[in-house]
């Protein structure tokens, strides 16, 4: 039996750290809609997209939900729940806040 730190114990410690980081990211990933725009939080990054820059929303099975901006670029949203329902909610939000 060996004493002290082994490669096995270092590997387990790194695996524990990686699992903790992954769990934290999963728990903080979200998409929020408010009167000013859309907030996308994923991979420990936050991005705010003003409502005026959002042109449309689309979704496809296997690729998730994406919003099209007025400049023609796309922003992919993180997978959080039912993609079709989320796309429909965002469409309703776009129609409600137009004007």
PyMOL commands that set and color helices and strands:
alter all, ss='L'
color gray80, all
select helices_A, chain A and resi 7-28+51-53+83-97
alter helices_A, ss='H'
color red, helices_A
select strands_A, chain A and resi 30-33+37-42+45-50+54-60+64-69+74-76
alter strands_A, ss='S'
color yellow, strands_A
deselect
rebuild
show_as cartoon
